[in-house]
Amino acid sequence: MKSVNVTFQVDEDVKNAADALFNDLGMSLSMALNLFLRQSVRERGLPFMVSADTPNAVTLAAMDAAE
């Protein structure tokens, strides 16, 4: 299968955090993006739930505690 280059803009802090995360998981950013794209194609949509709901105070507190 022929590979192509894809260029996109992302916030530098997000890119650095993603690099660190995927490195910890044993993969490169490129591998992770390929995984995301393949899963999106397989599911014919985003491979995760997208919601406009804003977390309430209880959820925000739980999220803070988890971090």
PDBQT receptor file of N, H, CA, C and O in Angstrom, charges set to zero:
ATOM      1  N   MET A   1       0.851  -1.165   0.000  1.00  0.00    +0.000 N 
ATOM      2  CA  MET A   1       0.000   0.000   0.000  1.00  0.00    +0.000 C 
ATOM      3  C   MET A   1       0.901   1.233   0.000  1.00  0.00    +0.000 C 
ATOM      4  O   MET A   1       1.876   1.303   0.748  1.00  0.00    +0.000 OA
ATOM      5  N   LYS A   2       0.563   2.200  -0.845  1.00  0.00    +0.000 N 
ATOM      6  H   LYS A   2      -0.229   2.143  -1.453  1.00  0.00    +0.000 HD
ATOM      7  CA  LYS A   2       1.336   3.423  -0.970  1.00  0.00    +0.000 C 
ATOM      8  C   LYS A   2       1.026   4.377   0.178  1.00  0.00    +0.000 C 
ATOM      9  O   LYS A   2      -0.137   4.573   0.530  1.00  0.00    +0.000 OA
ATOM     10  N   SER A   3       2.052   4.962   0.755  1.00  0.00    +0.000 N 
ATOM     11  H   SER A   3       2.997   4.802   0.469  1.00  0.00    +0.000 HD
ATOM     12  CA  SER A   3       1.880   5.939   1.833  1.00  0.00    +0.000 C 
ATOM     13  C   SER A   3       1.930   7.349   1.269  1.00  0.00    +0.000 C 
ATOM     14  O   SER A   3       2.600   7.605   0.269  1.00  0.00    +0.000 OA
ATOM     15  N   VAL A   4       1.212   8.262   1.919  1.00  0.00    +0.000 N 
ATOM     16  H   VAL A   4       0.667   8.054   2.732  1.00  0.00    +0.000 HD
ATOM     17  CA  VAL A   4       1.238   9.680   1.558  1.00  0.00    +0.000 C 
ATOM     18  C   VAL A   4       1.509  10.490   2.816  1.00  0.00    +0.000 C 
ATOM     19  O   VAL A   4       1.223  10.040   3.925  1.00  0.00    +0.000 OA
ATOM     20  N   ASN A   5       2.052  11.670   2.644  1.00  0.00    +0.000 N 
ATOM     21  H   ASN A   5       2.284  12.035   1.742  1.00  0.00    +0.000 HD
ATOM     22  CA  ASN A   5       2.275  12.576   3.764  1.00  0.00    +0.000 C 
ATOM     23  C   ASN A   5       1.044  13.434   3.970  1.00  0.00    +0.000 C 
ATOM     24  O   ASN A   5       0.410  13.869   3.009  1.00  0.00    +0.000 OA
ATOM     25  N   VAL A   6       0.708  13.676   5.232  1.00  0.00    +0.000 N 
ATOM     26  H   VAL A   6       1.223  13.323   6.013  1.00  0.00    +0.000 HD
ATOM     27  CA  VAL A   6      -0.405  14.535   5.607  1.00  0.00    +0.000 C 
ATOM     28  C   VAL A   6       0.151  15.584   6.568  1.00  0.00    +0.000 C 
ATOM     29  O   VAL A   6       0.862  15.249   7.515  1.00  0.00    +0.000 OA
ATOM     30  N   THR A   7      -0.173  16.844   6.322  1.00  0.00    +0.000 N 
ATOM     31  H   THR A   7      -0.750  17.116   5.552  1.00  0.00    +0.000 HD
ATOM     32  CA  THR A   7       0.306  17.926   7.172  1.00  0.00    +0.000 C 
ATOM     33  C   THR A   7      -0.882  18.620   7.807  1.00  0.00    +0.000 C 
ATOM     34  O   THR A   7      -1.866  18.915   7.129  1.00  0.00    +0.000 OA
ATOM     35  N   PHE A   8      -0.802  18.886   9.116  1.00  0.00    +0.000 N 
ATOM     36  H   PHE A   8      -0.003  18.647   9.667  1.00  0.00    +0.000 HD
ATOM     37  CA  PHE A   8      -1.867  19.612   9.789  1.00  0.00    +0.000 C 
ATOM     38  C   PHE A   8      -1.280  20.415  10.929  1.00  0.00    +0.000 C 
ATOM     39  O   PHE A   8      -0.159  20.164  11.369  1.00  0.00    +0.000 OA
ATOM     40  N   GLN A   9      -2.045  21.380  11.402  1.00  0.00    +0.000 N 
ATOM     41  H   GLN A   9      -2.957  21.584  11.045  1.00  0.00    +0.000 HD
ATOM     42  CA  GLN A   9      -1.623  22.265  12.486  1.00  0.00    +0.000 C 
ATOM     43  C   GLN A   9      -2.220  21.780  13.794  1.00  0.00    +0.000 C 
ATOM     44  O   GLN A   9      -3.381  21.371  13.841  1.00  0.00    +0.000 OA
ATOM     45  N   VAL A  10      -1.427  21.825  14.857  1.00  0.00    +0.000 N 
ATOM     46  H   VAL A  10      -0.484  22.156  14.820  1.00  0.00    +0.000 HD
ATOM     47  CA  VAL A  10      -1.900  21.461  16.194  1.00  0.00    +0.000 C 
ATOM     48  C   VAL A  10      -1.129  22.316  17.200  1.00  0.00    +0.000 C 
ATOM     49  O   VAL A  10       0.021  22.687  16.966  1.00  0.00    +0.000 OA
ATOM     50  N   ASP A  11      -1.771  22.618  18.302  1.00  0.00    +0.000 N 
ATOM     51  H   ASP A  11      -2.706  22.317  18.492  1.00  0.00    +0.000 HD
ATOM     52  CA  ASP A  11      -1.135  23.378  19.362  1.00  0.00    +0.000 C 
ATOM     53  C   ASP A  11       0.125  22.644  19.834  1.00  0.00    +0.000 C 
ATOM     54  O   ASP A  11       0.103  21.426  20.006  1.00  0.00    +0.000 OA
ATOM     55  N   GLU A  12       1.212  23.377  20.042  1.00  0.00    +0.000 N 
ATOM     56  H   GLU A  12       1.230  24.368  19.902  1.00  0.00    +0.000 HD
ATOM     57  CA  GLU A  12       2.486  22.757  20.410  1.00  0.00    +0.000 C 
ATOM     58  C   GLU A  12       2.398  21.979  21.722  1.00  0.00    +0.000 C 
ATOM     59  O   GLU A  12       2.973  20.897  21.837  1.00  0.00    +0.000 OA
ATOM     60  N   ASP A  13       1.687  22.519  22.707  1.00  0.00    +0.000 N 
ATOM     61  H   ASP A  13       1.221  23.398  22.613  1.00  0.00    +0.000 HD
ATOM     62  CA  ASP A  13       1.557  21.813  23.988  1.00  0.00    +0.000 C 
ATOM     63  C   ASP A  13       0.807  20.496  23.832  1.00  0.00    +0.000 C 
ATOM     64  O   ASP A  13       1.163  19.494  24.452  1.00  0.00    +0.000 OA
ATOM     65  N   VAL A  14      -0.231  20.503  23.000  1.00  0.00    +0.000 N 
ATOM     66  H   VAL A  14      -0.520  21.317  22.496  1.00  0.00    +0.000 HD
ATOM     67  CA  VAL A  14      -0.995  19.271  22.746  1.00  0.00    +0.000 C 
ATOM     68  C   VAL A  14      -0.114  18.252  22.042  1.00  0.00    +0.000 C 
ATOM     69  O   VAL A  14      -0.136  17.069  22.382  1.00  0.00    +0.000 OA
ATOM     70  N   LYS A  15       0.655  18.702  21.069  1.00  0.00    +0.000 N 
ATOM     71  H   LYS A  15       0.672  19.663  20.793  1.00  0.00    +0.000 HD
ATOM     72  CA  LYS A  15       1.537  17.798  20.325  1.00  0.00    +0.000 C 
ATOM     73  C   LYS A  15       2.564  17.172  21.255  1.00  0.00    +0.000 C 
ATOM     74  O   LYS A  15       2.812  15.968  21.188  1.00  0.00    +0.000 OA
ATOM     75  N   ASN A  16       3.163  17.981  22.120  1.00  0.00    +0.000 N 
ATOM     76  H   ASN A  16       2.962  18.959  22.175  1.00  0.00    +0.000 HD
ATOM     77  CA  ASN A  16       4.179  17.457  23.045  1.00  0.00    +0.000 C 
ATOM     78  C   ASN A  16       3.576  16.477  24.043  1.00  0.00    +0.000 C 
ATOM     79  O   ASN A  16       4.177  15.445  24.343  1.00  0.00    +0.000 OA
ATOM     80  N   ALA A  17       2.391  16.794  24.556  1.00  0.00    +0.000 N 
ATOM     81  H   ALA A  17       1.902  17.632  24.312  1.00  0.00    +0.000 HD
ATOM     82  CA  ALA A  17       1.725  15.889  25.491  1.00  0.00    +0.000 C 
ATOM     83  C   ALA A  17       1.351  14.578  24.797  1.00  0.00    +0.000 C 
ATOM     84  O   ALA A  17       1.497  13.501  25.375  1.00  0.00    +0.000 OA
ATOM     85  N   ALA A  18       0.869  14.674  23.561  1.00  0.00    +0.000 N 
ATOM     86  H   ALA A  18       0.750  15.549  23.091  1.00  0.00    +0.000 HD
ATOM     87  CA  ALA A  18       0.504  13.469  22.806  1.00  0.00    +0.000 C 
ATOM     88  C   ALA A  18       1.746  12.631  22.514  1.00  0.00    +0.000 C 
ATOM     89  O   ALA A  18       1.710  11.407  22.634  1.00  0.00    +0.000 OA
ATOM     90  N   ASP A  19       2.843  13.283  22.131  1.00  0.00    +0.000 N 
ATOM     91  H   ASP A  19       2.873  14.278  22.033  1.00  0.00    +0.000 HD
ATOM     92  CA  ASP A  19       4.103  12.551  21.899  1.00  0.00    +0.000 C 
ATOM     93  C   ASP A  19       4.501  11.765  23.144  1.00  0.00    +0.000 C 
ATOM     94  O   ASP A  19       4.855  10.589  23.055  1.00  0.00    +0.000 OA
ATOM     95  N   ALA A  20       4.441  12.410  24.294  1.00  0.00    +0.000 N 
ATOM     96  H   ALA A  20       4.153  13.365  24.367  1.00  0.00    +0.000 HD
ATOM     97  CA  ALA A  20       4.819  11.747  25.547  1.00  0.00    +0.000 C 
ATOM     98  C   ALA A  20       3.888  10.581  25.850  1.00  0.00    +0.000 C 
ATOM     99  O   ALA A  20       4.345   9.499  26.219  1.00  0.00    +0.000 OA
ATOM    100  N   LEU A  21       2.585  10.796  25.697  1.00  0.00    +0.000 N 
ATOM    101  H   LEU A  21       2.213  11.675  25.397  1.00  0.00    +0.000 HD
ATOM    102  CA  LEU A  21       1.610   9.739  25.959  1.00  0.00    +0.000 C 
ATOM    103  C   LEU A  21       1.851   8.532  25.059  1.00  0.00    +0.000 C 
ATOM    104  O   LEU A  21       1.951   7.404  25.540  1.00  0.00    +0.000 OA
ATOM    105  N   PHE A  22       1.943   8.769  23.756  1.00  0.00    +0.000 N 
ATOM    106  H   PHE A  22       1.862   9.686  23.364  1.00  0.00    +0.000 HD
ATOM    107  CA  PHE A  22       2.083   7.648  22.827  1.00  0.00    +0.000 C 
ATOM    108  C   PHE A  22       3.443   6.970  22.972  1.00  0.00    +0.000 C 
ATOM    109  O   PHE A  22       3.562   5.766  22.746  1.00  0.00    +0.000 OA
ATOM    110  N   ASN A  23       4.460   7.729  23.343  1.00  0.00    +0.000 N 
ATOM    111  H   ASN A  23       4.364   8.707  23.527  1.00  0.00    +0.000 HD
ATOM    112  CA  ASN A  23       5.761   7.123  23.629  1.00  0.00    +0.000 C 
ATOM    113  C   ASN A  23       5.641   6.158  24.802  1.00  0.00    +0.000 C 
ATOM    114  O   ASN A  23       6.193   5.058  24.768  1.00  0.00    +0.000 OA
ATOM    115  N   ASP A  24       4.913   6.577  25.844  1.00  0.00    +0.000 N 
ATOM    116  H   ASP A  24       4.464   7.470  25.871  1.00  0.00    +0.000 HD
ATOM    117  CA  ASP A  24       4.683   5.694  26.997  1.00  0.00    +0.000 C 
ATOM    118  C   ASP A  24       3.922   4.432  26.590  1.00  0.00    +0.000 C 
ATOM    119  O   ASP A  24       4.094   3.375  27.196  1.00  0.00    +0.000 OA
ATOM    120  N   LEU A  25       3.083   4.548  25.564  1.00  0.00    +0.000 N 
ATOM    121  H   LEU A  25       2.943   5.407  25.071  1.00  0.00    +0.000 HD
ATOM    122  CA  LEU A  25       2.311   3.410  25.075  1.00  0.00    +0.000 C 
ATOM    123  C   LEU A  25       3.077   2.581  24.040  1.00  0.00    +0.000 C 
ATOM    124  O   LEU A  25       2.561   1.592  23.518  1.00  0.00    +0.000 OA
ATOM    125  N   GLY A  26       4.320   3.000  23.750  1.00  0.00    +0.000 N 
ATOM    126  H   GLY A  26       4.738   3.803  24.173  1.00  0.00    +0.000 HD
ATOM    127  CA  GLY A  26       5.160   2.236  22.830  1.00  0.00    +0.000 C 
ATOM    128  C   GLY A  26       4.904   2.505  21.370  1.00  0.00    +0.000 C 
ATOM    129  O   GLY A  26       5.191   1.661  20.521  1.00  0.00    +0.000 OA
ATOM    130  N   MET A  27       4.360   3.683  21.061  1.00  0.00    +0.000 N 
ATOM    131  H   MET A  27       4.127   4.369  21.750  1.00  0.00    +0.000 HD
ATOM    132  CA  MET A  27       4.113   4.008  19.658  1.00  0.00    +0.000 C 
ATOM    133  C   MET A  27       4.446   5.458  19.380  1.00  0.00    +0.000 C 
ATOM    134  O   MET A  27       4.516   6.282  20.292  1.00  0.00    +0.000 OA
ATOM    135  N   SER A  28       4.648   5.754  18.119  1.00  0.00    +0.000 N 
ATOM    136  H   SER A  28       4.591   5.085  17.378  1.00  0.00    +0.000 HD
ATOM    137  CA  SER A  28       4.921   7.126  17.704  1.00  0.00    +0.000 C 
ATOM    138  C   SER A  28       3.600   7.866  17.478  1.00  0.00    +0.000 C 
ATOM    139  O   SER A  28       2.532   7.258  17.412  1.00  0.00    +0.000 OA
ATOM    140  N   LEU A  29       3.701   9.176  17.364  1.00  0.00    +0.000 N 
ATOM    141  H   LEU A  29       4.569   9.670  17.417  1.00  0.00    +0.000 HD
ATOM    142  CA  LEU A  29       2.526   9.987  17.046  1.00  0.00    +0.000 C 
ATOM    143  C   LEU A  29       1.952   9.556  15.702  1.00  0.00    +0.000 C 
ATOM    144  O   LEU A  29       0.735   9.486  15.535  1.00  0.00    +0.000 OA
ATOM    145  N   SER A  30       2.822   9.272  14.754  1.00  0.00    +0.000 N 
ATOM    146  H   SER A  30       3.811   9.329  14.889  1.00  0.00    +0.000 HD
ATOM    147  CA  SER A  30       2.382   8.819  13.436  1.00  0.00    +0.000 C 
ATOM    148  C   SER A  30       1.608   7.502  13.529  1.00  0.00    +0.000 C 
ATOM    149  O   SER A  30       0.571   7.343  12.885  1.00  0.00    +0.000 OA
ATOM    150  N   MET A  31       2.107   6.570  14.322  1.00  0.00    +0.000 N 
ATOM    151  H   MET A  31       2.950   6.699  14.845  1.00  0.00    +0.000 HD
ATOM    152  CA  MET A  31       1.406   5.293  14.505  1.00  0.00    +0.000 C 
ATOM    153  C   MET A  31       0.040   5.521  15.146  1.00  0.00    +0.000 C 
ATOM    154  O   MET A  31      -0.947   4.908  14.740  1.00  0.00    +0.000 OA
ATOM    155  N   ALA A  32      -0.020   6.401  16.149  1.00  0.00    +0.000 N 
ATOM    156  H   ALA A  32       0.782   6.899  16.480  1.00  0.00    +0.000 HD
ATOM    157  CA  ALA A  32      -1.283   6.678  16.831  1.00  0.00    +0.000 C 
ATOM    158  C   ALA A  32      -2.290   7.331  15.887  1.00  0.00    +0.000 C 
ATOM    159  O   ALA A  32      -3.473   6.994  15.917  1.00  0.00    +0.000 OA
ATOM    160  N   LEU A  33      -1.836   8.255  15.055  1.00  0.00    +0.000 N 
ATOM    161  H   LEU A  33      -0.874   8.529  15.030  1.00  0.00    +0.000 HD
ATOM    162  CA  LEU A  33      -2.745   8.895  14.102  1.00  0.00    +0.000 C 
ATOM    163  C   LEU A  33      -3.241   7.895  13.060  1.00  0.00    +0.000 C 
ATOM    164  O   LEU A  33      -4.407   7.932  12.667  1.00  0.00    +0.000 OA
ATOM    165  N   ASN A  34      -2.364   7.008  12.619  1.00  0.00    +0.000 N 
ATOM    166  H   ASN A  34      -1.417   6.978  12.938  1.00  0.00    +0.000 HD
ATOM    167  CA  ASN A  34      -2.788   5.955  11.694  1.00  0.00    +0.000 C 
ATOM    168  C   ASN A  34      -3.835   5.056  12.339  1.00  0.00    +0.000 C 
ATOM    169  O   ASN A  34      -4.816   4.676  11.699  1.00  0.00    +0.000 OA
ATOM    170  N   LEU A  35      -3.624   4.718  13.603  1.00  0.00    +0.000 N 
ATOM    171  H   LEU A  35      -2.827   5.027  14.122  1.00  0.00    +0.000 HD
ATOM    172  CA  LEU A  35      -4.588   3.904  14.336  1.00  0.00    +0.000 C 
ATOM    173  C   LEU A  35      -5.942   4.604  14.411  1.00  0.00    +0.000 C 
ATOM    174  O   LEU A  35      -6.981   3.993  14.162  1.00  0.00    +0.000 OA
ATOM    175  N   PHE A  36      -5.921   5.893  14.757  1.00  0.00    +0.000 N 
ATOM    176  H   PHE A  36      -5.077   6.390  14.959  1.00  0.00    +0.000 HD
ATOM    177  CA  PHE A  36      -7.150   6.681  14.822  1.00  0.00    +0.000 C 
ATOM    178  C   PHE A  36      -7.866   6.698  13.469  1.00  0.00    +0.000 C 
ATOM    179  O   PHE A  36      -9.074   6.472  13.408  1.00  0.00    +0.000 OA
ATOM    180  N   LEU A  37      -7.137   6.960  12.393  1.00  0.00    +0.000 N 
ATOM    181  H   LEU A  37      -6.155   7.143  12.443  1.00  0.00    +0.000 HD
ATOM    182  CA  LEU A  37      -7.751   7.030  11.063  1.00  0.00    +0.000 C 
ATOM    183  C   LEU A  37      -8.319   5.682  10.630  1.00  0.00    +0.000 C 
ATOM    184  O   LEU A  37      -9.426   5.614  10.097  1.00  0.00    +0.000 OA
ATOM    185  N   ARG A  38      -7.562   4.611  10.860  1.00  0.00    +0.000 N 
ATOM    186  H   ARG A  38      -6.663   4.666  11.294  1.00  0.00    +0.000 HD
ATOM    187  CA  ARG A  38      -8.050   3.276  10.490  1.00  0.00    +0.000 C 
ATOM    188  C   ARG A  38      -9.308   2.902  11.269  1.00  0.00    +0.000 C 
ATOM    189  O   ARG A  38     -10.248   2.346  10.700  1.00  0.00    +0.000 OA
ATOM    190  N   GLN A  39      -9.330   3.204  12.557  1.00  0.00    +0.000 N 
ATOM    191  H   GLN A  39      -8.566   3.656  13.019  1.00  0.00    +0.000 HD
ATOM    192  CA  GLN A  39     -10.499   2.888  13.372  1.00  0.00    +0.000 C 
ATOM    193  C   GLN A  39     -11.694   3.736  12.947  1.00  0.00    +0.000 C 
ATOM    194  O   GLN A  39     -12.825   3.251  12.940  1.00  0.00    +0.000 OA
ATOM    195  N   SER A  40     -11.455   4.989  12.597  1.00  0.00    +0.000 N 
ATOM    196  H   SER A  40     -10.536   5.383  12.603  1.00  0.00    +0.000 HD
ATOM    197  CA  SER A  40     -12.533   5.859  12.118  1.00  0.00    +0.000 C 
ATOM    198  C   SER A  40     -13.144   5.302  10.838  1.00  0.00    +0.000 C 
ATOM    199  O   SER A  40     -14.365   5.274  10.685  1.00  0.00    +0.000 OA
ATOM    200  N   VAL A  41     -12.288   4.861   9.921  1.00  0.00    +0.000 N 
ATOM    201  H   VAL A  41     -11.296   4.884  10.046  1.00  0.00    +0.000 HD
ATOM    202  CA  VAL A  41     -12.770   4.280   8.665  1.00  0.00    +0.000 C 
ATOM    203  C   VAL A  41     -13.535   2.996   8.947  1.00  0.00    +0.000 C 
ATOM    204  O   VAL A  41     -14.598   2.767   8.370  1.00  0.00    +0.000 OA
ATOM    205  N   ARG A  42     -12.999   2.152   9.837  1.00  0.00    +0.000 N 
ATOM    206  H   ARG A  42     -12.135   2.338  10.306  1.00  0.00    +0.000 HD
ATOM    207  CA  ARG A  42     -13.637   0.877  10.179  1.00  0.00    +0.000 C 
ATOM    208  C   ARG A  42     -15.028   1.105  10.771  1.00  0.00    +0.000 C 
ATOM    209  O   ARG A  42     -15.973   0.392  10.432  1.00  0.00    +0.000 OA
ATOM    210  N   GLU A  43     -15.157   2.103  11.659  1.00  0.00    +0.000 N 
ATOM    211  H   GLU A  43     -14.390   2.683  11.934  1.00  0.00    +0.000 HD
ATOM    212  CA  GLU A  43     -16.429   2.369  12.322  1.00  0.00    +0.000 C 
ATOM    213  C   GLU A  43     -17.327   3.327  11.535  1.00  0.00    +0.000 C 
ATOM    214  O   GLU A  43     -18.482   3.558  11.892  1.00  0.00    +0.000 OA
ATOM    215  N   ARG A  44     -16.763   3.878  10.453  1.00  0.00    +0.000 N 
ATOM    216  H   ARG A  44     -15.824   3.690  10.163  1.00  0.00    +0.000 HD
ATOM    217  CA  ARG A  44     -17.498   4.844   9.623  1.00  0.00    +0.000 C 
ATOM    218  C   ARG A  44     -17.966   6.030  10.466  1.00  0.00    +0.000 C 
ATOM    219  O   ARG A  44     -19.088   6.515  10.315  1.00  0.00    +0.000 OA
ATOM    220  N   GLY A  45     -17.072   6.491  11.367  1.00  0.00    +0.000 N 
ATOM    221  H   GLY A  45     -16.161   6.097  11.490  1.00  0.00    +0.000 HD
ATOM    222  CA  GLY A  45     -17.339   7.618  12.246  1.00  0.00    +0.000 C 
ATOM    223  C   GLY A  45     -16.200   7.770  13.226  1.00  0.00    +0.000 C 
ATOM    224  O   GLY A  45     -15.204   7.049  13.159  1.00  0.00    +0.000 OA
ATOM    225  N   LEU A  46     -16.350   8.697  14.120  1.00  0.00    +0.000 N 
ATOM    226  H   LEU A  46     -17.159   9.283  14.174  1.00  0.00    +0.000 HD
ATOM    227  CA  LEU A  46     -15.319   8.867  15.143  1.00  0.00    +0.000 C 
ATOM    228  C   LEU A  46     -15.338   7.669  16.081  1.00  0.00    +0.000 C 
ATOM    229  O   LEU A  46     -16.410   7.179  16.438  1.00  0.00    +0.000 OA
ATOM    230  N   PRO A  47     -14.160   7.190  16.485  1.00  0.00    +0.000 N 
ATOM    231  CA  PRO A  47     -14.108   6.000  17.332  1.00  0.00    +0.000 C 
ATOM    232  C   PRO A  47     -14.309   6.308  18.824  1.00  0.00    +0.000 C 
ATOM    233  O   PRO A  47     -13.871   5.544  19.684  1.00  0.00    +0.000 OA
ATOM    234  N   PHE A  48     -14.958   7.403  19.113  1.00  0.00    +0.000 N 
ATOM    235  H   PHE A  48     -15.314   8.024  18.414  1.00  0.00    +0.000 HD
ATOM    236  CA  PHE A  48     -15.282   7.777  20.485  1.00  0.00    +0.000 C 
ATOM    237  C   PHE A  48     -16.487   8.702  20.456  1.00  0.00    +0.000 C 
ATOM    238  O   PHE A  48     -16.822   9.277  19.420  1.00  0.00    +0.000 OA
ATOM    239  N   MET A  49     -17.125   8.837  21.594  1.00  0.00    +0.000 N 
ATOM    240  H   MET A  49     -16.853   8.370  22.435  1.00  0.00    +0.000 HD
ATOM    241  CA  MET A  49     -18.319   9.657  21.714  1.00  0.00    +0.000 C 
ATOM    242  C   MET A  49     -17.936  11.134  21.727  1.00  0.00    +0.000 C 
ATOM    243  O   MET A  49     -17.009  11.530  22.434  1.00  0.00    +0.000 OA
ATOM    244  N   VAL A  50     -18.648  11.951  20.945  1.00  0.00    +0.000 N 
ATOM    245  H   VAL A  50     -19.401  11.629  20.371  1.00  0.00    +0.000 HD
ATOM    246  CA  VAL A  50     -18.449  13.391  20.945  1.00  0.00    +0.000 C 
ATOM    247  C   VAL A  50     -19.713  14.022  21.493  1.00  0.00    +0.000 C 
ATOM    248  O   VAL A  50     -20.818  13.724  21.039  1.00  0.00    +0.000 OA
ATOM    249  N   SER A  51     -19.542  14.900  22.476  1.00  0.00    +0.000 N 
ATOM    250  H   SER A  51     -18.644  15.142  22.844  1.00  0.00    +0.000 HD
ATOM    251  CA  SER A  51     -20.701  15.474  23.139  1.00  0.00    +0.000 C 
ATOM    252  C   SER A  51     -20.453  16.943  23.440  1.00  0.00    +0.000 C 
ATOM    253  O   SER A  51     -19.327  17.345  23.734  1.00  0.00    +0.000 OA
ATOM    254  N   ALA A  52     -21.500  17.730  23.366  1.00  0.00    +0.000 N 
ATOM    255  H   ALA A  52     -22.414  17.403  23.127  1.00  0.00    +0.000 HD
ATOM    256  CA  ALA A  52     -21.418  19.145  23.721  1.00  0.00    +0.000 C 
ATOM    257  C   ALA A  52     -21.790  19.356  25.182  1.00  0.00    +0.000 C 
ATOM    258  O   ALA A  52     -21.801  20.492  25.656  1.00  0.00    +0.000 OA
ATOM    259  N   ASP A  53     -22.095  18.283  25.900  1.00  0.00    +0.000 N 
ATOM    260  H   ASP A  53     -22.086  17.360  25.515  1.00  0.00    +0.000 HD
ATOM    261  CA  ASP A  53     -22.482  18.407  27.301  1.00  0.00    +0.000 C 
ATOM    262  C   ASP A  53     -21.308  18.923  28.133  1.00  0.00    +0.000 C 
ATOM    263  O   ASP A  53     -20.173  18.471  27.978  1.00  0.00    +0.000 OA
ATOM    264  N   THR A  54     -21.597  19.861  29.000  1.00  0.00    +0.000 N 
ATOM    265  H   THR A  54     -22.518  20.228  29.126  1.00  0.00    +0.000 HD
ATOM    266  CA  THR A  54     -20.600  20.385  29.921  1.00  0.00    +0.000 C 
ATOM    267  C   THR A  54     -20.719  19.619  31.230  1.00  0.00    +0.000 C 
ATOM    268  O   THR A  54     -21.814  19.493  31.777  1.00  0.00    +0.000 OA
ATOM    269  N   PRO A  55     -19.599  19.103  31.739  1.00  0.00    +0.000 N 
ATOM    270  CA  PRO A  55     -19.676  18.351  32.993  1.00  0.00    +0.000 C 
ATOM    271  C   PRO A  55     -20.196  19.223  34.143  1.00  0.00    +0.000 C 
ATOM    272  O   PRO A  55     -19.883  20.411  34.228  1.00  0.00    +0.000 OA
ATOM    273  N   ASN A  56     -20.988  18.616  35.016  1.00  0.00    +0.000 N 
ATOM    274  H   ASN A  56     -21.243  17.651  34.947  1.00  0.00    +0.000 HD
ATOM    275  CA  ASN A  56     -21.479  19.352  36.182  1.00  0.00    +0.000 C 
ATOM    276  C   ASN A  56     -20.408  19.395  37.262  1.00  0.00    +0.000 C 
ATOM    277  O   ASN A  56     -19.335  18.814  37.097  1.00  0.00    +0.000 OA
ATOM    278  N   ALA A  57     -20.691  20.078  38.362  1.00  0.00    +0.000 N 
ATOM    279  H   ALA A  57     -21.563  20.550  38.496  1.00  0.00    +0.000 HD
ATOM    280  CA  ALA A  57     -19.707  20.273  39.428  1.00  0.00    +0.000 C 
ATOM    281  C   ALA A  57     -19.230  18.948  40.022  1.00  0.00    +0.000 C 
ATOM    282  O   ALA A  57     -18.047  18.801  40.331  1.00  0.00    +0.000 OA
ATOM    283  N   VAL A  58     -20.131  17.991  40.182  1.00  0.00    +0.000 N 
ATOM    284  H   VAL A  58     -21.091  18.110  39.931  1.00  0.00    +0.000 HD
ATOM    285  CA  VAL A  58     -19.761  16.687  40.753  1.00  0.00    +0.000 C 
ATOM    286  C   VAL A  58     -18.802  15.962  39.814  1.00  0.00    +0.000 C 
ATOM    287  O   VAL A  58     -17.805  15.394  40.260  1.00  0.00    +0.000 OA
ATOM    288  N   THR A  59     -19.100  15.981  38.525  1.00  0.00    +0.000 N 
ATOM    289  H   THR A  59     -19.910  16.442  38.163  1.00  0.00    +0.000 HD
ATOM    290  CA  THR A  59     -18.229  15.320  37.550  1.00  0.00    +0.000 C 
ATOM    291  C   THR A  59     -16.876  16.005  37.487  1.00  0.00    +0.000 C 
ATOM    292  O   THR A  59     -15.844  15.335  37.443  1.00  0.00    +0.000 OA
ATOM    293  N   LEU A  60     -16.865  17.329  37.484  1.00  0.00    +0.000 N 
ATOM    294  H   LEU A  60     -17.703  17.874  37.520  1.00  0.00    +0.000 HD
ATOM    295  CA  LEU A  60     -15.599  18.060  37.469  1.00  0.00    +0.000 C 
ATOM    296  C   LEU A  60     -14.752  17.740  38.699  1.00  0.00    +0.000 C 
ATOM    297  O   LEU A  60     -13.536  17.578  38.590  1.00  0.00    +0.000 OA
ATOM    298  N   ALA A  61     -15.386  17.649  39.865  1.00  0.00    +0.000 N 
ATOM    299  H   ALA A  61     -16.374  17.780  39.953  1.00  0.00    +0.000 HD
ATOM    300  CA  ALA A  61     -14.649  17.305  41.079  1.00  0.00    +0.000 C 
ATOM    301  C   ALA A  61     -14.073  15.893  40.986  1.00  0.00    +0.000 C 
ATOM    302  O   ALA A  61     -12.945  15.657  41.418  1.00  0.00    +0.000 OA
ATOM    303  N   ALA A  62     -14.825  14.969  40.436  1.00  0.00    +0.000 N 
ATOM    304  H   ALA A  62     -15.742  15.161  40.086  1.00  0.00    +0.000 HD
ATOM    305  CA  ALA A  62     -14.339  13.592  40.275  1.00  0.00    +0.000 C 
ATOM    306  C   ALA A  62     -13.180  13.540  39.297  1.00  0.00    +0.000 C 
ATOM    307  O   ALA A  62     -12.218  12.800  39.508  1.00  0.00    +0.000 OA
ATOM    308  N   MET A  63     -13.265  14.320  38.227  1.00  0.00    +0.000 N 
ATOM    309  H   MET A  63     -14.046  14.920  38.055  1.00  0.00    +0.000 HD
ATOM    310  CA  MET A  63     -12.187  14.374  37.255  1.00  0.00    +0.000 C 
ATOM    311  C   MET A  63     -10.928  14.952  37.888  1.00  0.00    +0.000 C 
ATOM    312  O   MET A  63      -9.833  14.439  37.658  1.00  0.00    +0.000 OA
ATOM    313  N   ASP A  64     -11.066  16.007  38.676  1.00  0.00    +0.000 N 
ATOM    314  H   ASP A  64     -11.955  16.424  38.862  1.00  0.00    +0.000 HD
ATOM    315  CA  ASP A  64      -9.913  16.587  39.372  1.00  0.00    +0.000 C 
ATOM    316  C   ASP A  64      -9.294  15.585  40.339  1.00  0.00    +0.000 C 
ATOM    317  O   ASP A  64      -8.071  15.468  40.420  1.00  0.00    +0.000 OA
ATOM    318  N   ALA A  65     -10.132  14.871  41.063  1.00  0.00    +0.000 N 
ATOM    319  H   ALA A  65     -11.126  14.966  40.997  1.00  0.00    +0.000 HD
ATOM    320  CA  ALA A  65      -9.631  13.880  42.031  1.00  0.00    +0.000 C 
ATOM    321  C   ALA A  65      -8.889  12.750  41.316  1.00  0.00    +0.000 C 
ATOM    322  O   ALA A  65      -7.900  12.231  41.835  1.00  0.00    +0.000 OA
ATOM    323  N   ALA A  66      -9.359  12.372  40.137  1.00  0.00    +0.000 N 
ATOM    324  H   ALA A  66     -10.162  12.793  39.715  1.00  0.00    +0.000 HD
ATOM    325  CA  ALA A  66      -8.728  11.293  39.383  1.00  0.00    +0.000 C 
ATOM    326  C   ALA A  66      -7.347  11.668  38.873  1.00  0.00    +0.000 C 
ATOM    327  O   ALA A  66      -6.475  10.812  38.726  1.00  0.00    +0.000 OA
ATOM    328  N   GLU A  67      -7.156  12.951  38.605  1.00  0.00    +0.000 N 
ATOM    329  H   GLU A  67      -7.864  13.646  38.724  1.00  0.00    +0.000 HD
ATOM    330  CA  GLU A  67      -5.856  13.404  38.110  1.00  0.00    +0.000 C 
ATOM    331  C   GLU A  67      -4.858  13.420  39.240  1.00  0.00    +0.000 C 
ATOM    332  O   GLU A  67      -3.697  13.773  39.034  1.00  0.00    +0.000 OA
TER     333      GLU A  67
